[in-house]
């Protein structure tokens, strides 16, 4: 099967080692994975649902696959996904992404963030936590790396960064990833960084906080740039002001941050039903002290919550995923990322979100073939 840009889905999976005993294999590995991609595309979220859909649509599948021994059982799907090396599956995913996703433009924001699949852990086991790289403007997943738990993001992020082509991009990460070695890893990939600063870096956070307090007393004495946005929605008014500074010598241990050029303070003033609250957030960056540019990158970062994590939960039922056999949850999550990208790569604008597109794919052979590049 082909996807857009003349890449066959079989080529995505050909580099994956078949973990099964050759004498017991009845179903071709690549065909089994292609069936799974199609089934997830049309709305299947479990191995049982993958089998049920494939049996109903076996005649359509046989237009493109041999299926000499018919459709595998859901137990076969589950065992195979539990055995496949997730590192090989991730590598195959990235190879596919590099072939089908247009080259990211200069200054494209790549948000790095993690998500836990809450029900993927069995009794006494830790649920899957996946750190993903998300191209905010395109809405596409570029890669992912699994960790044993959220606190391990600090080791997973450099591993993920080392696999991505990030030249000229802006990488944004929440406070968990605000580490000197991660900043260096980003710069080594030819990208700039915007890193959130919270109390997990107490000396740094306090130095930014103290600087901003002194700045507020006599702002005209301190060189800076500032920008402001106003949002009104459902009775809520939010004013965001971004102040950007290049006085990095005023920070705690500034030299440990690779190519550090600026820091920013975002002041959010929210008014809801007459009650006003003010919140301040701090950031470090290798970008110049341009408040408009920094605010745009920071705002773009949070699209990972709505356009990836929320979609995985609502459209793909990720938090309800109970695949718990060995690597099954990890590999199934990668498969869902492939499906999400397939839908987002559709050049034809259509009404409805991801869930609606999956419904259309389930009811329309033509639409499914269009997404897969078969039409």
C-alpha positions in Angstrom: 0.0 0.0 0.0 1.2 3.5 -0.8 0.9 6.6 1.2 1.3 10.2 -0.1 4.6 11.1 -1.8 4.7 7.6 -3.3 5.9 5.9 -0.1 4.6 2.4 0.3 3.3 1.5 3.7 5.2 -1.8 3.3 8.4 0.1 3.1 7.7 1.7 6.5 7.7 -1.7 8.2 10.2 -3.6 6.1 13.1 -2.8 8.4 11.3 -4.2 11.5 12.6 -7.6 12.6 9.9 -10.3 12.9 10.2 -11.5 16.5 8.2 -14.7 15.9 9.5 -18.2 15.4 9.7 -18.7 11.7 8.3 -22.2 11.8 5.1 -21.0 13.5 4.4 -17.9 11.3 1.2 -18.0 9.4 0.7 -14.3 8.6 3.2 -12.0 6.9 4.5 -9.4 9.4 4.2 -6.4 7.0 0.7 -7.4 5.9 -0.3 -7.7 9.5 1.0 -4.2 10.3 -0.7 -2.7 7.2 -4.0 -4.3 8.4 -3.5 -2.6 11.8 -2.8 0.8 10.2 -6.0 0.6 8.2 -8.1 -0.6 11.2 -6.8 2.2 13.5 -7.4 4.7 10.7 -11.1 3.7 10.6 -11.7 3.8 14.3 -10.4 0.6 15.8 -8.7 1.3 19.2 -8.1 -2.3 20.5 -6.8 -5.5 19.0 -10.3 -7.0 19.1 -11.7 -4.1 17.1 -8.8 -4.5 14.6 -9.7 -8.1 14.0 -13.4 -7.4 13.7 -13.0 -4.7 11.2 -10.5 -6.6 9.1 -12.7 -9.7 8.9 -15.6 -7.5 7.7 -13.4 -5.8 5.0 -11.3 -8.7 3.9 -12.4 -8.4 0.3 -11.3 -4.8 0.2 -8.0 -5.6 1.9 -7.3 -8.4 -0.7 -7.2 -5.8 -3.4 -3.8 -4.8 -2.0 -2.6 -7.7 0.2 -2.3 -11.4 -0.4 -3.6 -12.6 3.0 -2.9 -16.2 2.2 -4.1 -17.4 5.6 -6.9 -14.9 6.1 -7.2 -12.4 8.9 -5.1 -13.0 12.1 -7.0 -13.3 15.5 -6.9 -10.4 18.0 -4.6 -12.6 20.1 -2.1 -12.8 17.3 -2.2 -9.0 16.9 -1.7 -8.5 20.6 1.2 -11.0 20.9 3.0 -9.5 17.9 2.7 -5.9 19.1 4.0 -7.1 22.5 7.0 -8.6 20.9 8.0 -6.0 18.2 11.1 -4.0 19.3 9.7 -0.5 19.9 13.0 1.1 19.0 12.8 -0.5 15.6 9.1 0.6 15.3 10.1 4.2 16.3 12.9 4.2 13.7 10.5 3.0 11.0 8.1 5.8 12.0 10.7 8.5 11.8 11.9 7.2 8.4 8.3 7.4 7.2 7.9 10.9 8.7 11.1 12.2 7.0 9.8 10.9 3.6 6.2 12.2 3.7 6.3 15.4 5.9 7.3 18.6 4.1 10.6 20.1 5.3 9.9 22.2 8.3 10.3 25.9 7.6 12.8 28.1 9.4 11.6 29.1 12.8 9.0 26.3 12.9 8.1 25.5 16.5 8.7 21.9 17.6 7.1 21.2 21.0 8.5 18.5 23.1 6.1 17.1 25.7 5.1 13.9 27.5 1.9 12.1 28.0 0.9 9.1 30.1 -1.5 6.4 28.8 -3.1 5.9 32.2 -4.6 2.4 31.9 -1.7 0.8 30.0 0.0 -0.4 33.2 -1.0 -3.7 34.6 -1.0 -4.6 38.3 2.2 -3.3 39.8 3.5 -2.0 36.5 4.1 1.6 35.4 1.9 2.8 32.6 3.4 4.0 29.3 4.7 7.5 29.3 5.6 8.7 25.8 7.6 11.9 25.1 6.7 13.2 21.7 8.1 15.8 19.3 5.3 17.8 17.7 5.5 20.2 14.8 3.1 22.8 16.1 2.3 24.6 12.8 1.8 21.4 10.8 0.1 19.5 13.6 2.2 16.4 13.0 4.1 14.1 15.2 7.8 13.9 14.3 8.9 11.2 16.7 8.5 9.8 20.2 10.4 8.1 23.0 9.0 6.0 25.8 10.1 6.4 29.4 9.4 4.4 32.5 7.7 7.4 34.2 7.4 11.2 33.8 10.5 12.0 35.9 12.6 10.1 33.3 11.8 12.7 30.6 15.2 14.3 31.4 17.0 11.3 29.9 14.4 10.6 27.1 14.4 14.1 25.6 18.1 14.1 24.6 17.7 10.7 23.0 14.6 11.9 21.1 16.4 15.1 20.0 19.3 13.1 18.6 17.0 11.4 16.1 15.3 14.5 14.6 16.2 17.0 11.9 15.8 20.3 13.6 18.0 22.7 11.7 16.6 26.3 12.0 13.6 25.2 14.2 12.6 26.5 17.6 12.3 23.8 20.2 10.1 24.5 23.1 10.0 22.4 26.3 8.2 22.7 29.6 10.1 23.0 32.9 10.8 19.2 33.3 13.2 19.5 30.3 14.9 22.7 31.4 18.3 21.2 31.8 21.7 22.5 30.6 22.5 19.3 28.7 19.1 19.5 26.9 19.8 23.1 25.9 23.1 22.0 24.5 21.6 19.0 22.7 19.1 21.4 21.0 21.9 23.7 19.9 23.9 20.7 18.6 21.0 20.0 16.3 21.2 23.5 14.8 18.0 24.7 16.6 17.1 27.4 19.1 15.4 26.7 22.4 12.7 28.3 24.5 12.6 26.6 27.9 10.2 27.2 30.8 11.7 28.0 34.1 9.9 26.9 37.3 10.9 26.0 40.8 12.7 22.8 39.8 15.4 25.3 39.0 15.0 27.4 42.2 18.1 29.7 41.9 17.4 30.5 38.3 13.7 31.1 38.9 14.5 33.4 41.9 17.0 35.4 39.9 14.4 36.0 37.1 11.8 36.9 39.7 14.1 39.3 41.5 15.2 40.9 38.2 11.6 41.4 37.1 10.6 43.0 40.5 13.4 45.5 40.2 12.5 46.1 36.5 8.9 47.0 37.5 10.0 49.7 39.8 11.8 51.7 37.1 11.0 50.0 33.7 12.3 52.9 31.7 15.9 52.3 33.0 16.1 48.7 31.7 16.4 47.9 27.9 13.7 45.5 26.9 11.0 44.6 24.4 7.4 44.1 25.2 4.2 42.9 23.4 0.6 42.4 24.5 -2.3 40.3 23.3 -5.9 40.3 24.4 -8.3 37.3 24.2 -12.0 37.4 24.9 -14.0 34.2 25.0 -17.1 33.1 26.9 -17.0 35.8 29.5 -13.3 35.5 30.0 -10.8 38.3 29.2 -7.1 37.4 29.2 -4.4 39.9 28.7 -0.9 38.5 28.1 2.1 40.7 28.2 5.5 39.4 27.3 8.7 41.2 28.5 12.0 40.1 26.9 15.4 40.9 28.2 19.0 40.3 27.2 20.7 41.1 30.6 21.6 37.4 31.1 24.5 38.2 33.5 21.8 39.0 36.1 20.7 35.4 36.1 22.0 32.6 38.3 24.8 30.7 36.5 24.0 31.9 33.0 27.1 30.3 31.4 25.8 26.8 31.9 23.1 27.4 29.2 24.4 27.0 25.7 24.3 30.2 23.6 21.8 31.8 26.1 20.8 35.2 24.7 17.6 36.2 26.4 15.0 35.5 29.1 11.3 36.4 29.1 8.5 37.0 31.6 4.9 36.4 30.5 2.3 38.1 32.7 -1.2 36.7 32.2 -4.0 38.8 33.6 -7.4 36.9 33.6 -10.7 38.4 34.4 -13.6 35.9 34.8 -17.0 37.0 36.2 -15.4 40.1 37.7 -12.6 38.3 39.4 -9.1 39.1 38.3 -6.0 36.9 38.7 -2.4 37.5 37.7 0.1 34.8 36.9 3.8 35.1 35.7 5.8 32.5 33.8 9.5 32.6 33.1 11.5 31.4 30.1 15.1 31.1 28.8 16.0 31.2 25.2 18.9 31.2 22.7 16.8 33.6 20.6 17.3 37.4 20.8 15.2 39.4 23.2 12.3 39.8 20.8 9.1 39.7 22.9 6.8 39.1 19.9 8.8 36.2 18.6 9.2 34.6 22.0 5.5 34.9 22.8 4.5 33.4 19.5 6.8 30.4 20.2 5.5 29.9 23.7 1.9 30.1 22.6 2.6 27.6 19.8 4.0 25.2 22.3 0.7 24.6 24.0 -0.9 23.4 20.7 0.7 20.0 21.7 -1.9 19.8 24.5 -4.9 20.4 22.2 -3.8 19.0 18.9 -1.9 15.9 20.1 -2.6 14.9 23.7 -6.3 15.8 23.7 -6.7 14.1 20.3 -5.0 11.0 21.5 -7.4 10.8 24.5 -10.7 11.9 22.8 -10.3 10.6 19.2 -8.1 7.5 19.9 -9.2 6.7 23.5 -5.6 6.6 24.6 -6.3 6.9 28.3 -8.6 3.8 28.0 -6.0 1.7 26.2 -5.5 -1.6 28.1 -2.7 -3.1 25.9 -0.4 -4.3 28.7 1.6 -7.2 27.1 5.2 -6.2 27.0 5.7 -3.5 24.3 2.1 -3.6 23.0 1.0 -0.2 24.4 4.1 1.5 23.1 3.8 0.1 19.6 0.0 0.7 19.4 0.6 4.3 20.4 3.1 4.7 17.6 0.5 3.2 15.2 -2.0 5.9 16.4 0.6 8.6 15.7 1.0 7.2 12.1 -2.8 7.4 11.7 -3.0 11.0 13.1 -0.3 12.1 10.7 -2.1 10.4 7.7 -5.3 12.4 8.5 -3.4 15.7 9.0 -1.5 15.2 5.8 -4.7 15.2 3.8 -4.3 18.3 1.5 -8.1 18.6 1.0 -9.8 20.7 3.7 -12.8 18.9 5.2 -15.3 19.6 8.0 -14.9 17.7 11.3 -12.1 16.8 13.6 -10.0 13.7 13.8 -12.8 11.5 15.2 -15.1 12.6 12.4 -12.4 11.8 9.8 -11.9 8.3 11.2 -15.7 7.8 10.9 -15.6 8.9 7.2 -12.7 6.6 6.6 -14.7 3.7 8.1 -17.6 4.4 5.8 -15.9 5.5 2.6 -13.5 3.3 0.7 -12.7 6.2 -1.5 -11.7 8.5 1.4 -9.6 5.7 3.0 -7.8 5.1 -0.4 -7.3 8.8 -0.7 -5.6 9.0 2.7 -3.4 6.0 1.9 -2.5 7.2 -1.5 -4.3 4.4 -3.3 -6.8 6.5 -5.3 
